[in-house]
Structure formats: structure tokens, C-alpha cells
Amino acid sequence: MKKIYPSQLNGPISLELAMNHGKLLEGIFSVQEAGIDSKIFHSWKIAGLLSTVPSGKWAKLSLVDYLWLSTLETMRKFGCSKRLMKAVHENLFIKAYSENLGKKTLEENINFLTSLSKKHPLTYDEIEFLKACEQEMKDPIRISTINYNVNYFYQLVLKCFTNNNEVGIVIYEDETFNTYELSIFNNKESNPINLSIPHLLIPISSFIKKFIVDEEKVDFLTITGLLNEQEFEVVRQIRKKNVKRLTITCNDNNTIQKIEPEETGMIKGADAKLIMQQLGLKNYSGIELHTRDGKTLSFTYTDKIFMDK
């Protein structure tokens, strides 16, 4: 999957899409709810590894913060030094801030849509998005906030949700590292990495999947924007054991997956996890649900391409 630039944009854009992406940055849960040891968390905070986490004892974490903490925890468990952790943090967070990545992304959005308007009339969503970007550019305080929030780690996370790509970080023995993005559709890497030498591979997408199927995180699925109301209703009916038949049309080669549970209405654990991951990572084009109490829910998902630097 190639990195998508505004000049290559081939999908609909809207304020709604931008707002959904923004939900990934909203502080919604505590360190305890994130499942991170408080002592380790504070040691990382003191070491300067959590630049996007607000100060204060009761600071709330966003989903992006949670995924970064999960990345740090994986590095810690594999014996990575704090020096290496700081280098990765510097590359993915501090570098983006020093380069004004948020402002640059806004400027490219405006330039792209302005150029597009000279070729054909913009859609309503495109016009509204352009107006919003132009308004943001006029507000120095908003620009500062955007620069604080938009970083290379956040953009990497977005790539996972956009096309169900596997994204992550690869670390080599000499402590050099790189990010990677692997599409499940064409099996090509957008940023080729050398896997023929010893390395540590940290797939961020695995943390997202774990979050989606974690029953303790169910209250956060819609708040984070991982699931919309329709998708969450499917999850709710699965957990209520109220599914008579579930049909999922998958993005991968448009295959159809039909699940008819036992008379109890219970879908087996592995199947339930797979369904939830497909919903959370938007790896479907259509869903049709028939419940045991006679209700039917049917909806489709249309891929939307995010605007990236």
C-alpha cells in the first residue's frame, strides 16, 4: 500500500471523516484503564517518552496514547534500552512537532482542494472541508494545537484503519529502526524493510486488534471512533448471544462469510474476535445481521481515504 498524498487522493473527504480521525486523539481513559503499570508509566513520563500525554495525576489517555504505551511496553519486555525508546520517540513525535507537520498537512489539504476546484466543481463535503482547513490556518492557537497532536506515529496508526494495513516498527541489532506498512491486499510494503537480518518487529495493528476484542474496553469502542453505532450493535448482539445469522462481505476479493451460530445464538470465541476485528478495522463492504428475536440490520461500508502529508 503506497502512502497516500493529497495529490493522489482518490476517495471522498469530509469533516465527518476528519472528526472521526480526531476521536483517536481525545483523552478518554485513565492509565489504570489502559492496563499500564503506574510506576512504569511515570518512569516513562519522567524520561520524556510521553510528550502527547497531558500533565497531571489524573491525565486522560487517547487511543493513540494507548497504542504508543503498548509499543513502549513491548520494547521494554524485549529489553530495549530507554536510549532506544527516546530515539524512536524523537523520530515519531518530536521531529513531527519541530517540522510543523500538522500545519504542513493543512497547507497541503488546502493546496490540493484549491487545485482540484480549477478542474471541476468541488462537492459539498470538499467545500466544507476546505473552509474548515482555511479557518484553522487563520487561528495561531489552533495551529499550535494541531502541531502538538499530529505526529508520525498518529499518521502510522491512521494507515492501519484506512485499509486494514499492518503497520508497525522494526528494530535492528544496532538499534537502528524504521516504520513499515504492509497491505493485506497486494502484499507489498510501502517502506521496504530488511527482514533477512536479525530484527524485532512490533506490529501496532496487533495492539488495535487486542483493544477491539478486550471486553474491558467495550465502553470505549464507540467513544474512540473505532466502531460506529451500527457496528457496535452487531457486537452487542453477539455478546447477547442473539445472532441467528450473520453475513459479512469482506473487502478481500469481495468474499462472503456466512456465520450461523448454534441454537443458543452464541458465536464461538475465535469467530467473534474475527468479526469484531473486521468491524473495527473496516475490513468489510457489507454486513447483514438477523437476530433471534426477529430483527434485521443491514449496512455497507465505503472506504474513505484520509489526507496525509
MIRO-37844 format. One record per residue (C-alpha): x, y, z; residue in one letter. Coordinates in steps of 0.25 Angstrom, whole numbers, padded with zeros to 4 digits, always signed. Layout:
BEGIN
XYZA;...
! end
This chain:
BEGIN
+0000+0000+0000M;+0006+0013-0004K;+0006+0025+0005K;-0006+0034+0000I;-0002+0048-0003Y;-0013+0059-0005P;-0009+0059-0020S;-0012+0045-0021Q;-0025+0046-0013L;-0036+0036-0019N;-0047+0035-0009G;-0057+0045-0002P;-0053+0054+0008I;-0062+0061+0019S;-0062+0068+0032L;-0069+0055+0038E;-0056+0047+0034L;-0047+0057+0040A;-0055+0058+0053M;-0055+0042+0053N;-0039+0043+0052H;-0039+0053+0063G;-0046+0044+0072K;-0033+0036+0073L;-0027+0047+0080L;-0037+0050+0090E;-0033+0047+0105G;-0044+0037+0109I;-0038+0027+0119F;-0028+0026+0131S;-0015+0019+0132V;-0021+0008+0140Q;-0032+0006+0129E;-0021+0005+0119A;-0015-0006+0127G;-0001+0000+0129I;+0006-0001+0142D;+0006+0013+0148S;+0021+0012+0153K;+0025+0009+0139I;+0016+0020+0133F;+0022+0030+0142H;+0036+0026+0139S;+0034+0028+0124W;+0027+0041+0127K;+0040+0046+0135I;+0048+0040+0123A;+0041+0049+0113G;+0035+0038+0105L;+0020+0042+0106L;+0020+0056+0100S;+0006+0055+0096T;+0000+0051+0110V;-0005+0063+0118P;+0002+0067+0131S;-0005+0064+0144G;-0008+0052+0153K;-0022+0049+0146W;-0018+0051+0132A;-0027+0044+0122K;-0021+0036+0110L;-0025+0035+0096S;-0025+0023+0087L;-0013+0028+0081V;-0006+0029+0094D;-0011+0015+0098Y;-0004+0009+0085L;+0009+0017+0088W;+0009+0012+0102L;+0007-0002+0097S;+0018+0000+0087T;+0027+0004+0099L;+0023-0007+0107E;+0027-0017+0096T;+0040-0011+0095M;+0042-0011+0110R;+0039-0026+0110K;+0049-0029+0099F;+0060-0022+0107G;+0061-0009+0098C;+0068+0002+0105S;+0062+0015+0109K;+0072+0021+0100R;+0066+0014+0088L;+0052+0017+0093M;+0056+0032+0093K;+0061+0031+0079A;+0048+0025+0074V;+0040+0035+0081H;+0049+0046+0076E;+0047+0041+0062N;+0032+0039+0062L;+0027+0051+0071F;+0037+0062+0074I;+0042+0062+0059K;+0028+0064+0055A;+0026+0076+0064Y;+0039+0082+0060S;+0035+0081+0045E;+0021+0087+0048N;+0015+0074+0042L;+0001+0078+0046G;+0002+0092+0039K;+0008+0086+0027K;-0003+0075+0025T;-0013+0086+0026L;-0006+0094+0015E;-0005+0082+0006E;-0020+0080+0008N;-0023+0094+0004I;-0014+0094-0008N;-0019+0080-0013F;-0034+0085-0012L;-0031+0098-0018T;-0024+0092-0030S;-0036+0082-0031L;-0046+0093-0031S;-0039+0098-0044K;-0042+0085-0051K;-0056+0083-0047H;-0066+0088-0036P;-0064+0083-0022L;-0074+0074-0015T;-0081+0080-0003Y;-0073+0071+0006D;-0060+0076-0001E;-0064+0091+0000I;-0067+0089+0015E;-0054+0082+0018F;-0047+0093+0010L;-0054+0104+0018K;-0050+0097+0031A;-0035+0096+0027C;-0035+0111+0023E;-0041+0115+0036Q;-0031+0106+0044E;-0020+0113+0037M;-0024+0127+0042K;-0024+0123+0056D;-0010+0122+0063P;-0015+0115+0075I;-0022+0104+0067R;-0009+0103+0058I;-0001+0101+0071S;-0011+0090+0076T;-0011+0083+0062I;+0004+0083+0062N;+0004+0077+0076Y;-0006+0066+0072N;-0002+0062+0058V;+0011+0053+0058N;+0017+0042+0050Y;+0012+0031+0060F;-0002+0037+0059Y;-0001+0036+0043Q;+0004+0022+0044L;-0008+0018+0053V;-0017+0024+0043L;-0012+0015+0032K;-0016+0003+0039C;-0030+0008+0040F;-0031+0013+0025T;-0029+0000+0018N;-0027-0010+0029N;-0012-0010+0027N;-0002-0016+0036E;+0007-0005+0041V;+0018-0004+0052G;+0032-0002+0055I;+0044-0011+0052V;+0057-0010+0061I;+0071-0016+0057Y;+0082-0021+0066E;+0090-0008+0064D;+0078+0000+0070E;+0074+0006+0056T;+0059+0005+0053F;+0049+0009+0043N;+0034+0008+0042T;+0027-0001+0032Y;+0013-0002+0025E;+0009-0015+0019L;-0004-0016+0011S;-0012-0029+0012I;-0018-0027-0002F;-0005-0027-0010N;+0005-0032+0000N;+0015-0020-0003K;+0022-0011+0006E;+0021+0004+0004S;+0034+0005+0012N;+0043-0007+0009P;+0050-0013+0021I;+0061-0023+0022N;+0056-0035+0029L;+0067-0044+0025S;+0075-0039+0037I;+0072-0041+0052P;+0061-0031+0056H;+0050-0028+0065L;+0036-0026+0058L;+0026-0018+0066I;+0012-0018+0059P;+0004-0007+0064I;-0008-0013+0057S;-0008-0025+0067S;-0010-0015+0079F;-0022-0009+0072I;-0028-0023+0070K;-0025-0027+0084K;-0032-0014+0089F;-0045-0017+0080I;-0047-0031+0086V;-0044-0027+0100D;-0057-0028+0108E;-0052-0018+0118E;-0050-0007+0106K;-0064-0009+0101V;-0069+0004+0106D;-0058+0011+0099F;-0061+0005+0085L;-0071+0016+0080T;-0064+0027+0088I;-0051+0025+0081T;-0058+0024+0068G;-0053+0010+0065L;-0068+0006+0063L;-0080+0014+0059N;-0094+0011+0065E;-0097+0001+0054Q;-0084-0007+0056E;-0086-0006+0071F;-0100-0012+0070E;-0094-0024+0063V;-0084-0026+0075V;-0095-0024+0085R;-0104-0035+0079Q;-0092-0045+0078I;-0090-0042+0093R;-0104-0044+0096K;-0104-0058+0088K;-0115-0052+0080N;-0110-0055+0066V;-0118-0064+0057K;-0110-0062+0044R;-0098-0052+0041L;-0093-0049+0027T;-0081-0041+0024I;-0076-0037+0011T;-0061-0036+0012C;-0052-0025+0005N;-0042-0036+0002D;-0046-0041-0012N;-0061-0038-0008N;-0062-0051-0002T;-0075-0054+0006I;-0074-0060+0020Q;-0087-0066+0026K;-0088-0070+0041I;-0100-0077+0046E;-0098-0080+0061P;-0103-0091+0069E;-0117-0091+0074E;-0112-0083+0087T;-0109-0071+0078G;-0094-0072+0083M;-0083-0070+0073I;-0070-0077+0077K;-0059-0068+0083G;-0050-0069+0071A;-0061-0065+0061D;-0066-0054+0070A;-0052-0048+0071K;-0050-0049+0056L;-0063-0042+0053I;-0060-0031+0063M;-0047-0028+0057Q;-0053-0028+0043Q;-0063-0017+0048L;-0052-0009+0056G;-0042-0009+0044L;-0053-0007+0034K;-0049-0019+0026N;-0063-0021+0020Y;-0072-0015+0010S;-0085-0020+0015G;-0092-0026+0028I;-0105-0033+0029E;-0110-0037+0043L;-0122-0046+0046H;-0125-0047+0061T;-0132-0058+0069R;-0143-0048+0073D;-0147-0045+0058G;-0139-0032+0056K;-0131-0029+0043T;-0119-0020+0042L;-0112-0017+0028S;-0102-0007+0025F;-0090-0004+0016T;-0076+0002+0018Y;-0070+0011+0007T;-0055+0013+0008D;-0051+0027+0011K;-0036+0031+0008I;-0030+0041+0019F;-0022+0053+0015M;-0008+0051+0019D;+0005+0059+0018K;
! end
